[in-house]
Amino acid sequence: MTTSHPAPLDTDRVEAAARALLEDKVTAVRALALARRHRDDARAALVAAERDDATAHAAALRAGWTTEELRRVGLDAPTARTPGRPRGTRHTPRPPTRASTRPDTRLGTAPDTEQDPEPGA
């Protein structure tokens, strides 16, 4: 009876199969990276377009148009605000409040207080 020995492992074939699996992963991650770059570029372009829209809307208002007039001709208010300092009314700051004089009981202990000694003590 003859014993058969298994064929020697073809290391070149194993390495080629491993490289093929890795190439599929690299291809997938390359596509993901390109999609993310495209998304980030589109997001930046949208931010710039919204800023330009808000600036042009503010210029139209400064030129004498009202928001209602612009709305009637089909130009609604921009979703983004014009860059820069807000033009709201100024508020005078409130004076700071004084610290509370109540005892601090957050830790469950009352502050040290002097008590009159009991008579006869």
CNS distance restraints for C-alpha pairs under 8 A (distance, minus, plus):
assign (resid  10 and name CA) (resid  14 and name CA) 6.52 0.50 0.50
assign (resid  11 and name CA) (resid  15 and name CA) 6.08 0.50 0.50
assign (resid  12 and name CA) (resid  16 and name CA) 6.17 0.50 0.50
assign (resid  13 and name CA) (resid  17 and name CA) 6.23 0.50 0.50
assign (resid  14 and name CA) (resid  18 and name CA) 6.22 0.50 0.50
assign (resid  15 and name CA) (resid  19 and name CA) 6.14 0.50 0.50
assign (resid  16 and name CA) (resid  20 and name CA) 6.21 0.50 0.50
assign (resid  17 and name CA) (resid  21 and name CA) 6.41 0.50 0.50
assign (resid  18 and name CA) (resid  22 and name CA) 6.28 0.50 0.50
assign (resid  19 and name CA) (resid  23 and name CA) 5.98 0.50 0.50
assign (resid  20 and name CA) (resid  24 and name CA) 6.40 0.50 0.50
assign (resid  21 and name CA) (resid  25 and name CA) 6.62 0.50 0.50
assign (resid  22 and name CA) (resid  26 and name CA) 6.12 0.50 0.50
assign (resid  23 and name CA) (resid  27 and name CA) 5.99 0.50 0.50
assign (resid  24 and name CA) (resid  28 and name CA) 6.27 0.50 0.50
assign (resid  25 and name CA) (resid  29 and name CA) 6.22 0.50 0.50
assign (resid  26 and name CA) (resid  30 and name CA) 5.98 0.50 0.50
assign (resid  27 and name CA) (resid  31 and name CA) 6.28 0.50 0.50
assign (resid  28 and name CA) (resid  32 and name CA) 6.30 0.50 0.50
assign (resid  29 and name CA) (resid  33 and name CA) 6.10 0.50 0.50
assign (resid  30 and name CA) (resid  34 and name CA) 6.25 0.50 0.50
assign (resid  31 and name CA) (resid  35 and name CA) 6.17 0.50 0.50
assign (resid  32 and name CA) (resid  36 and name CA) 6.15 0.50 0.50
assign (resid  33 and name CA) (resid  37 and name CA) 6.20 0.50 0.50
assign (resid  34 and name CA) (resid  38 and name CA) 6.17 0.50 0.50
assign (resid  35 and name CA) (resid  39 and name CA) 6.11 0.50 0.50
assign (resid  36 and name CA) (resid  40 and name CA) 6.08 0.50 0.50
assign (resid  37 and name CA) (resid  41 and name CA) 6.10 0.50 0.50
assign (resid  38 and name CA) (resid  42 and name CA) 6.10 0.50 0.50
assign (resid  39 and name CA) (resid  43 and name CA) 6.08 0.50 0.50
assign (resid  40 and name CA) (resid  44 and name CA) 6.19 0.50 0.50
assign (resid  41 and name CA) (resid  45 and name CA) 6.16 0.50 0.50
assign (resid  42 and name CA) (resid  46 and name CA) 6.12 0.50 0.50
assign (resid  43 and name CA) (resid  47 and name CA) 6.27 0.50 0.50
assign (resid  44 and name CA) (resid  48 and name CA) 6.27 0.50 0.50
assign (resid  45 and name CA) (resid  49 and name CA) 6.08 0.50 0.50
assign (resid  46 and name CA) (resid  50 and name CA) 6.06 0.50 0.50
assign (resid  47 and name CA) (resid  51 and name CA) 6.17 0.50 0.50
assign (resid  48 and name CA) (resid  52 and name CA) 6.16 0.50 0.50
assign (resid  49 and name CA) (resid  53 and name CA) 6.06 0.50 0.50
assign (resid  50 and name CA) (resid  54 and name CA) 6.13 0.50 0.50
assign (resid  50 and name CA) (resid  78 and name CA) 7.34 0.50 0.50
assign (resid  50 and name CA) (resid  79 and name CA) 7.28 0.50 0.50
assign (resid  50 and name CA) (resid  80 and name CA) 5.87 0.50 0.50
assign (resid  51 and name CA) (resid  55 and name CA) 6.16 0.50 0.50
assign (resid  51 and name CA) (resid  80 and name CA) 6.57 0.50 0.50
assign (resid  51 and name CA) (resid  81 and name CA) 7.21 0.50 0.50
assign (resid  51 and name CA) (resid  82 and name CA) 6.34 0.50 0.50
assign (resid  51 and name CA) (resid  83 and name CA) 7.07 0.50 0.50
assign (resid  52 and name CA) (resid  56 and name CA) 6.13 0.50 0.50
assign (resid  53 and name CA) (resid  57 and name CA) 6.07 0.50 0.50
assign (resid  53 and name CA) (resid  78 and name CA) 6.49 0.50 0.50
assign (resid  54 and name CA) (resid  58 and name CA) 6.13 0.50 0.50
assign (resid  54 and name CA) (resid  78 and name CA) 5.49 0.50 0.50
assign (resid  54 and name CA) (resid  79 and name CA) 7.73 0.50 0.50
assign (resid  54 and name CA) (resid  80 and name CA) 6.14 0.50 0.50
assign (resid  54 and name CA) (resid  81 and name CA) 5.74 0.50 0.50
assign (resid  54 and name CA) (resid  82 and name CA) 4.98 0.50 0.50
assign (resid  55 and name CA) (resid  59 and name CA) 6.23 0.50 0.50
assign (resid  55 and name CA) (resid  82 and name CA) 5.46 0.50 0.50
assign (resid  55 and name CA) (resid  83 and name CA) 7.73 0.50 0.50
assign (resid  56 and name CA) (resid  60 and name CA) 6.24 0.50 0.50
assign (resid  57 and name CA) (resid  61 and name CA) 6.36 0.50 0.50
assign (resid  57 and name CA) (resid  77 and name CA) 7.28 0.50 0.50
assign (resid  57 and name CA) (resid  78 and name CA) 7.12 0.50 0.50
assign (resid  58 and name CA) (resid  62 and name CA) 6.22 0.50 0.50
assign (resid  58 and name CA) (resid  82 and name CA) 7.16 0.50 0.50
assign (resid  59 and name CA) (resid  63 and name CA) 6.11 0.50 0.50
assign (resid  60 and name CA) (resid  64 and name CA) 6.66 0.50 0.50
assign (resid  60 and name CA) (resid  65 and name CA) 5.73 0.50 0.50
assign (resid  61 and name CA) (resid  65 and name CA) 4.76 0.50 0.50
assign (resid  61 and name CA) (resid  66 and name CA) 5.84 0.50 0.50
assign (resid  61 and name CA) (resid  67 and name CA) 7.15 0.50 0.50
assign (resid  65 and name CA) (resid  69 and name CA) 6.32 0.50 0.50
assign (resid  65 and name CA) (resid  70 and name CA) 6.70 0.50 0.50
assign (resid  66 and name CA) (resid  70 and name CA) 6.29 0.50 0.50
assign (resid  67 and name CA) (resid  71 and name CA) 6.12 0.50 0.50
assign (resid  67 and name CA) (resid  76 and name CA) 7.64 0.50 0.50
assign (resid  67 and name CA) (resid  77 and name CA) 7.00 0.50 0.50
assign (resid  68 and name CA) (resid  72 and name CA) 6.18 0.50 0.50
assign (resid  69 and name CA) (resid  73 and name CA) 6.55 0.50 0.50
assign (resid  70 and name CA) (resid  74 and name CA) 6.46 0.50 0.50
assign (resid  70 and name CA) (resid  75 and name CA) 5.03 0.50 0.50
assign (resid  70 and name CA) (resid  76 and name CA) 6.49 0.50 0.50
assign (resid  71 and name CA) (resid  75 and name CA) 4.81 0.50 0.50
assign (resid  71 and name CA) (resid  76 and name CA) 4.78 0.50 0.50
assign (resid  71 and name CA) (resid  77 and name CA) 7.38 0.50 0.50
assign (resid 103 and name CA) (resid 110 and name CA) 6.52 0.50 0.50
assign (resid 103 and name CA) (resid 111 and name CA) 6.19 0.50 0.50
assign (resid 104 and name CA) (resid 109 and name CA) 7.73 0.50 0.50
assign (resid 104 and name CA) (resid 110 and name CA) 6.76 0.50 0.50
assign (resid 104 and name CA) (resid 111 and name CA) 6.99 0.50 0.50
assign (resid 105 and name CA) (resid 109 and name CA) 5.56 0.50 0.50
assign (resid 105 and name CA) (resid 110 and name CA) 5.77 0.50 0.50
assign (resid 105 and name CA) (resid 111 and name CA) 7.92 0.50 0.50
assign (resid 117 and name CA) (resid 121 and name CA) 6.57 0.50 0.50
